[in-house]
């Protein structure tokens, strides 16, 4: 009996650390994500870029369109002389960073505009495209896929044939055609609702029509993924139990199915964000993105690549910003995927 009592005490001591707050899948995912130093560092980098973009007037010496043509394509750390009226436009005037009002920290572009200011303001475009593009894709694709997968039958057949047809189209070509049409519409002087959209697009620096073009087809992959998740879950016991107690379709979809499928869909969408950023940069590079003088990293690369041998900073600065932000979203998405998938680490 003494030996048995000692064994029980040892067993109790072994399980002592497990007492306390019970573990949850979300807590396990957060802890797993925190172990991925690259993913955590990428998230911190994205947050820093977001803060810089949101408070751009605080972190930039000038506005993105303040010109000093006497110093066209100035090299990084080039000092320059400004007039009183230009000095009044400096965000850092009278602060400890006052020296930045007369130094091109990262150089200047062809019109003498401060490259540091334009890169930081350009981050707004990339982050907005990442947020809006992924949100539109997630909302439309999830709604479409859930309806198709849940109701099945002829509804599913029709809705998926529409997706298959759109998938057969060359997406990039369609987006380019749409942006060209929107650009032509903006020059046509349309009135009514079209005129309202044109005015709103111009107020947003050309971002509205870009959001429409990117969001028009970006949801197709998400719709297929959402449908697949619904088909995998709708026959499970918890759904059958909800039906057995009289739960309607709305309750089953929003209270039972969506909470169980939204995690994998969010992970997939986070991995798609670099594609939206790259697409915006490409459209801006070929002149179909935002409207000048609104800064975009794609436009900045397009304006500087012809003189890359003599002025490499015109391409390297926005190119490095685009590369690092894209990689950060990639690494963060990989970290989220690894954290929420219990099969990867045997949880």
C-alpha positions in Angstrom: 0.0 0.0 0.0 2.8 2.4 0.8 4.4 1.8 -2.6 1.0 2.3 -4.3 0.5 5.5 -2.3 3.9 6.8 -3.3 3.2 6.0 -7.0 -0.1 8.0 -6.8 1.8 11.0 -5.2 4.5 10.9 -7.9 1.8 10.8 -10.6 0.0 13.7 -9.1 3.3 15.7 -9.0 3.9 14.8 -12.6 0.6 16.3 -13.6 0.9 19.3 -11.3 2.3 21.7 -14.1 -0.7 20.9 -16.2 -3.1 22.4 -13.7 -4.4 26.0 -14.1 -5.9 27.6 -17.2 -7.0 25.1 -19.8 -5.3 25.3 -23.2 -7.3 26.4 -26.3 -6.6 26.0 -30.0 -6.2 29.8 -30.3 -3.7 29.9 -27.5 -1.8 27.0 -29.0 -1.7 28.8 -32.4 -0.5 32.1 -30.8 2.3 30.3 -28.9 3.3 28.4 -32.0 3.4 31.7 -34.0 5.6 33.3 -31.3 8.1 30.5 -31.7 8.6 31.4 -35.4 11.0 34.3 -35.1 10.9 35.1 -38.8 7.1 35.4 -38.8 7.1 37.5 -35.7 9.8 39.8 -37.2 7.8 40.1 -40.4 4.7 41.1 -38.4 6.7 43.7 -36.6 8.1 45.0 -39.9 4.6 45.2 -41.4 3.3 47.1 -38.3 6.2 49.6 -38.6 5.5 50.2 -42.3 1.8 50.6 -41.4 2.6 53.2 -38.8 5.0 55.1 -41.1 2.3 55.1 -43.8 -0.5 56.1 -41.5 1.4 59.0 -40.0 3.4 59.9 -43.1 3.4 63.7 -42.5 5.2 63.0 -39.2 7.9 60.7 -40.6 8.6 62.6 -43.9 10.3 65.9 -44.5 8.0 67.0 -47.3 4.8 66.1 -49.0 5.0 63.6 -51.9 4.6 66.3 -54.6 6.9 69.1 -53.3 9.4 69.7 -56.2 12.9 71.2 -56.2 13.8 70.9 -59.9 17.3 72.4 -59.4 18.3 69.1 -57.7 16.8 66.6 -60.2 18.0 63.0 -59.5 20.1 64.1 -56.5 22.1 61.3 -54.9 21.3 60.1 -51.3 22.5 62.5 -48.5 22.8 65.4 -51.0 22.5 68.8 -49.2 20.6 71.5 -50.9 19.5 75.1 -50.5 15.8 76.0 -50.3 13.8 79.2 -50.4 11.7 80.4 -47.5 8.5 79.3 -49.1 9.8 75.7 -49.5 11.1 75.7 -45.9 7.6 76.5 -44.7 6.4 73.3 -46.4 8.8 71.1 -44.4 7.1 68.9 -41.9 10.3 68.8 -39.7 10.7 72.6 -39.5 11.7 73.6 -36.0 12.1 70.1 -34.8 15.2 68.1 -33.9 15.0 66.7 -37.4 15.2 70.1 -39.0 18.4 69.1 -40.9 16.2 66.8 -43.0 14.6 69.9 -44.6 17.8 70.6 -46.5 19.2 67.1 -47.2 17.9 64.4 -49.6 18.3 61.5 -47.2 17.5 58.9 -49.9 18.0 61.2 -52.9 15.5 62.9 -55.2 13.6 61.8 -58.3 13.6 63.4 -61.8 11.4 66.3 -60.6 13.5 66.9 -57.5 10.9 65.4 -55.1 12.2 63.8 -51.9 12.5 60.1 -52.4 12.1 59.2 -48.7 8.8 61.1 -48.6 7.5 59.4 -51.8 8.5 55.9 -50.6 6.7 56.4 -47.3 3.6 57.9 -48.9 3.8 55.1 -51.5 3.5 52.5 -48.7 -0.1 53.7 -48.2 -1.0 52.5 -51.7 0.5 49.0 -51.2 -1.0 48.5 -47.8 -4.4 49.7 -48.9 -4.4 47.4 -51.9 -3.3 44.5 -49.5 -6.2 45.3 -47.1 -8.9 46.1 -49.6 -8.0 43.4 -52.0 -7.8 40.7 -49.4 -11.0 41.9 -47.7 -13.0 41.9 -50.9 -11.7 38.5 -51.9 -12.5 37.0 -48.5 -16.0 38.5 -48.2 -17.2 37.8 -51.7 -15.4 34.5 -52.1 -16.6 33.1 -48.7 -20.2 34.2 -49.2 -20.3 32.7 -52.7 -18.6 29.5 -51.8 -20.7 29.0 -48.6 -24.0 29.4 -50.5 -22.8 27.1 -53.3 -21.5 24.4 -51.0 -24.3 24.4 -48.5 -27.3 24.3 -50.8 -25.7 22.0 -53.4 -27.7 20.5 -56.2 -28.5 22.8 -59.2 -27.5 25.9 -57.3 -24.0 24.5 -56.7 -23.8 23.3 -60.3 -24.7 26.7 -61.7 -22.6 28.8 -59.4 -19.5 26.6 -59.9 -19.9 26.7 -63.7 -19.8 30.5 -63.4 -16.6 30.3 -61.5 -15.1 27.8 -64.0 -16.0 30.2 -66.8 -14.3 33.1 -65.1 -11.3 31.0 -64.2 -10.9 30.2 -67.9 -10.4 33.9 -68.7 -6.9 35.3 -68.6 -7.2 37.2 -65.3 -4.4 39.6 -65.8 -5.6 40.6 -69.3 -9.1 41.2 -68.0 -7.8 43.4 -65.2 -5.7 45.4 -67.7 -8.7 45.8 -70.0 -10.8 47.0 -67.1 -8.2 49.5 -65.9 -7.8 50.8 -69.5 -11.6 51.2 -69.7 -11.7 53.0 -66.4 -8.9 55.4 -67.5 -10.8 56.2 -70.7 -14.0 56.7 -68.7 -12.3 59.2 -66.4 -11.2 61.2 -69.5 -14.6 61.1 -71.1 -16.2 63.6 -68.7 -19.1 61.3 -67.9 -22.0 62.5 -65.7 -24.5 60.9 -63.3 -23.4 57.9 -61.3 -20.4 57.3 -63.6 -19.3 60.9 -63.0 -19.7 60.4 -59.3 -17.4 57.4 -59.4 -14.9 59.3 -61.5 -14.8 62.2 -59.0 -14.4 59.7 -56.1 -11.6 57.9 -58.0 -9.8 61.1 -58.6 -10.1 62.1 -54.9 -8.6 58.7 -54.0 -5.7 59.2 -56.5 -6.9 56.5 -58.8 -7.3 53.8 -56.2 -11.1 53.3 -56.5 -11.0 51.9 -60.0 -7.9 49.8 -59.2 -9.8 48.3 -56.2 -12.8 47.5 -58.5 -10.5 45.9 -61.1 -8.6 43.8 -58.6 -11.7 42.8 -56.6 -13.7 41.8 -59.7 -11.8 38.5 -60.1 -9.7 38.0 -57.0 -12.4 36.1 -55.1 -12.6 33.1 -57.5 -10.0 31.0 -55.6 -11.5 31.9 -52.3 -14.9 30.8 -53.5 -13.6 27.4 -54.4 -11.8 27.0 -51.1 -14.9 28.1 -49.1 -17.1 25.6 -51.0 -14.6 22.8 -50.3 -14.6 23.6 -46.6 -18.4 23.6 -46.5 -18.7 20.3 -48.3 -16.2 18.8 -45.8 -18.1 20.1 -42.7 -21.8 20.2 -43.6 -22.2 16.4 -43.1 -20.4 16.3 -39.7 -22.1 15.4 -36.5 -22.4 18.9 -35.0 -24.3 20.1 -38.1 -26.6 17.1 -38.0 -27.2 17.8 -34.3 -28.1 21.4 -35.1 -30.5 20.3 -37.7 -32.1 17.7 -35.4 -33.0 20.4 -32.9 -34.7 22.5 -35.6 -31.9 25.0 -36.4 -32.5 26.9 -39.7 -30.0 27.3 -42.5 -29.0 30.8 -41.4 -28.2 29.6 -37.9 -26.3 26.6 -39.1 -24.2 28.7 -41.6 -23.4 31.7 -39.3 -23.3 30.0 -35.9 -21.8 26.6 -36.8 -20.2 26.4 -40.2 -18.5 29.8 -40.6 -16.7 29.7 -37.3 -15.2 26.4 -38.2 -14.0 27.2 -41.7 -13.0 30.9 -41.3 -9.6 30.0 -39.9 -8.2 28.2 -42.9 -9.7 30.8 -45.2 -8.0 33.6 -43.3 -4.7 31.8 -43.6 -5.1 31.3 -47.4 -6.0 35.0 -47.8 -2.9 36.1 -45.8 -0.8 34.1 -48.3 -2.5 35.8 -51.2 -1.7 39.4 -50.0 1.8 39.6 -51.7 0.1 38.8 -55.0 -2.2 41.9 -54.6 0.8 44.1 -53.8 2.7 42.8 -56.8 -0.3 43.2 -59.1 -0.7 46.9 -58.0 3.0 47.5 -58.6 2.8 45.9 -62.0 -0.2 47.9 -63.1 1.4 51.1 -61.8 4.7 50.2 -63.6 2.9 50.0 -67.0 0.9 53.2 -66.3 -2.4 51.7 -65.4 -2.3 52.1 -61.7 -2.8 55.2 -59.5 -2.9 58.7 -61.0 0.2 60.8 -60.8 1.4 62.5 -58.7 0.1 60.0 -56.2 3.2 58.0 -55.3 3.3 54.2 -55.9 6.4 52.0 -55.8 5.5 50.7 -59.2 5.4 54.2 -60.7 8.7 55.1 -59.0 10.4 52.1 -60.5 8.9 52.9 -63.9 10.2 56.5 -63.7 13.7 55.5 -62.7 14.6 52.3 -64.5 15.8 54.0 -67.7 18.5 55.7 -65.7 19.4 52.8 -63.5 23.1 52.9 -64.4 23.7 56.5 -63.5 21.1 56.8 -60.8 20.5 53.4 -59.3 18.9 54.8 -56.1 15.8 55.7 -58.2 15.0 52.0 -58.6 16.8 50.5 -55.6 14.9 52.5 -53.0 11.3 51.7 -54.1 12.4 48.2 -55.3 13.8 47.4 -51.9 10.7 48.7 -50.1 8.5 46.5 -52.4 10.7 43.5 -52.0 10.9 43.7 -48.2 7.1 44.3 -47.7 6.2 41.4 -50.1 8.6 39.0 -48.3 7.3 40.1 -44.9 3.7 39.2 -45.9 4.9 35.9 -47.3 6.8 35.0 -44.1 3.9 36.1 -41.9 1.5 34.1 -43.9 3.7 31.0 -43.7 3.9 31.5 -39.9 0.2 31.8 -39.5 -0.4 28.7 -41.6 2.1 26.7 -39.6 0.6 28.0 -36.3 -3.0 27.1 -37.0 -2.3 23.7 -38.6 -2.0 21.2 -35.7 -0.8 18.4 -38.1 2.5 20.2 -38.8 3.7 20.0 -35.2 1.8 17.0 -34.1 -0.5 19.0 -31.7 
